[in-house]
Amino acid sequence: MTGLFYAGKYLRLMNAFQPSRPPLQPVEARRVAPQARRRRYSHAAMTLETAAKLSVNIILSVLAAYALLRLIPYTCSQQKKLQEIQTEDRQIEGHVAHLQTDFSRFFDPHQTQNIMQEQSDRLAPGERPVVLLKPDAKGAEMTRGARN
């Protein structure tokens, strides 16, 4: 009897853990509505539509080619201007480099004496001016006579 008691209790526990939901019912397949048929264009309408699309595309292509042809001279003139500007730029860069070397030389404390002598007629103490002259026929005779 105790065995039946435990068996009944076991069956009740097994039923307690099972979820209570209704049994599955097969779902009826829905009927698929027939697809709407496309309206078929007549051959003349399709030809007209294709011709219209083709003519619009040809007109757009011609306009694009015309615009490109008008841009070619403008592009050439811009390239010439650019070359001129680049040439000027190279010349100016050379001039700027020369000015920078002069600037650094003028503000070099070791060069101040030399620069002062170049820009004025003054000489440093202890120096004598040297003047070179071309020898003349008369000057050559005078120097020979003075030596003798």
GURODREN-119554 format. One line per 5 residues: number of its first residue (from 1); their letters; for each residue x, y, z of C-alpha. Coordinates in nm, 4 decimals. Layout:
N
NUM = A = X,Y,Z  ...
//
This chain:
148
1 = MTGLF = 0.0000,0.0000,0.0000  0.2790,0.2324,0.0690  0.4053,0.1651,-0.2814  0.0769,0.2832,-0.4317  0.0828,0.5857,-0.2083
6 = YAGKY = 0.4215,0.6878,-0.3383  0.3224,0.6104,-0.6972  0.0106,0.8277,-0.6737  0.2072,1.1103,-0.5176  0.4691,1.0769,-0.7947
11 = LRLMN = 0.2035,1.0995,-1.0657  0.0536,1.4099,-0.9071  0.3969,1.5741,-0.8951  0.4572,1.4901,-1.2606  0.1270,1.6473,-1.3580
16 = AFQPS = 0.2024,1.9560,-1.1474  0.5158,2.0396,-1.3504  0.3471,2.0163,-1.6865  0.2153,2.3457,-1.8180  -0.1508,2.3627,-1.8843
21 = RPPLQ = -0.2035,2.4656,-2.2440  -0.4483,2.3506,-2.4960  -0.3401,2.0890,-2.7434  -0.2009,2.2202,-3.0671  -0.4460,2.2466,-3.3517
26 = PVEAR = -0.3361,2.2381,-3.7087  -0.3406,2.5802,-3.8735  -0.5426,2.5994,-4.1889  -0.3455,2.7107,-4.4897  -0.4573,3.0497,-4.6115
31 = RVAPQ = -0.5646,3.0826,-4.9642  -0.3335,3.2915,-5.1690  -0.5170,3.5527,-5.3666  -0.4353,3.5416,-5.7337  -0.1845,3.8130,-5.8247
36 = ARRRR = -0.3152,4.1049,-6.0159  -0.2147,4.0780,-6.3740  -0.0134,4.3610,-6.5178  -0.1702,4.5644,-6.7845  0.0020,4.4840,-7.1009
41 = YSHAA = 0.0949,4.7760,-7.3145  0.0445,4.7530,-7.6808  0.3544,4.7372,-7.8952  0.2914,5.0853,-8.0289  0.2787,5.2337,-7.6767
46 = MTLET = 0.6021,5.0580,-7.5757  0.7704,5.1780,-7.8944  0.6567,5.5332,-7.8276  0.7789,5.5225,-7.4675  1.1186,5.3804,-7.5687
51 = AAKLS = 1.1558,5.6406,-7.8439  1.0749,5.9203,-7.5969  1.3314,5.7924,-7.3452  1.5918,5.7523,-7.6162  1.5342,6.1018,-7.7558
56 = VNIIL = 1.5563,6.2609,-7.4093  1.8844,6.0771,-7.3427  2.0260,6.1834,-7.6797  1.9328,6.5479,-7.6139  2.0970,6.5345,-7.2707
61 = SVLAA = 2.4112,6.3768,-7.4184  2.4351,6.6446,-7.6887  2.3945,6.9209,-7.4298  2.6627,6.7671,-7.2080  2.9044,6.7389,-7.5031
66 = YALLR = 2.8338,7.1022,-7.6004  2.9029,7.2175,-7.2445  3.2323,7.0247,-7.2389  3.3380,7.1738,-7.5726  3.2728,7.5227,-7.4390
71 = LIPYT = 3.4856,7.4470,-7.1321  3.7949,7.3435,-7.3297  3.9091,7.6991,-7.4255  3.8431,7.8202,-7.0723  4.0535,7.5369,-6.9314
76 = CSQQK = 4.3391,7.6151,-7.1719  4.3410,7.9837,-7.0755  4.3387,7.8925,-6.7069  4.6368,7.6612,-6.7580  4.8306,7.9400,-6.9335
81 = KLQEI = 4.7561,8.1769,-6.6464  4.8680,7.9136,-6.3995  5.1982,7.8657,-6.5837  5.2591,8.2417,-6.5829  5.1877,8.2608,-6.2118
86 = QTEDR = 5.4191,7.9672,-6.1417  5.6982,8.1369,-6.3405  5.6502,8.4595,-6.1452  5.6464,8.2598,-5.8241  5.9846,8.1022,-5.9045
91 = QIEGH = 6.1329,8.4439,-5.9836  5.9972,8.5925,-5.6630  6.1287,8.2990,-5.4597  6.4788,8.3688,-5.5965  6.4454,8.7370,-5.5105
96 = VAHLQ = 6.3217,8.6544,-5.1606  6.6133,8.4167,-5.1052  6.8559,8.6947,-5.2065  6.6848,8.9405,-4.9715  6.6980,8.6904,-4.6858
101 = TDFSR = 7.0716,8.6427,-4.7257  7.1194,9.0205,-4.7332  6.9013,9.0588,-4.4267  7.0923,8.7965,-4.2306  7.4220,8.9543,-4.3411
106 = FFDPH = 7.3138,9.3051,-4.2407  7.2157,9.1929,-3.8928  7.5204,8.9755,-3.8348  7.7281,9.1461,-3.5621  8.0523,9.0173,-3.7132
111 = QTQNI = 7.9793,9.1857,-4.0481  7.8918,9.5375,-3.9221  8.2410,9.6807,-3.9824  8.2510,9.5488,-4.3392  7.9007,9.6760,-4.4160
116 = MQEQS = 7.9780,10.0210,-4.2770  8.2869,10.0435,-4.4975  8.0928,9.9280,-4.8064  7.8138,10.1800,-4.7619  8.0285,10.4823,-4.6696
121 = DRLAP = 8.3638,10.6254,-4.7658  8.5040,10.5982,-4.4176  8.7885,10.3640,-4.3450  8.8854,10.1841,-4.0320  9.1741,10.3408,-3.8385
126 = GERPV = 9.5065,10.2166,-3.9658  9.3850,10.1559,-4.3240  9.4840,10.3553,-4.6306  9.2773,10.3960,-4.9426  9.4121,10.2298,-5.2551
131 = VLLKP = 9.3116,10.3748,-5.5909  9.3988,10.1834,-5.9072  9.4408,10.3791,-6.2288  9.4902,10.2664,-6.5845  9.8336,10.3511,-6.7075
136 = DAKGA = 9.8396,10.6167,-6.9804  10.1182,10.6771,-7.2243  10.2003,11.0034,-7.0501  10.1588,10.8498,-6.7060  10.3930,10.5651,-6.7985
141 = EMTRG = 10.6620,10.8108,-6.9122  10.6264,11.0142,-6.5980  10.6635,10.7128,-6.3732  10.9747,10.5994,-6.5663  11.1259,10.9373,-6.5386
146 = ARN = 11.0559,10.9559,-6.1677  11.2224,10.6211,-6.1089  11.5439,10.7186,-6.2805
//
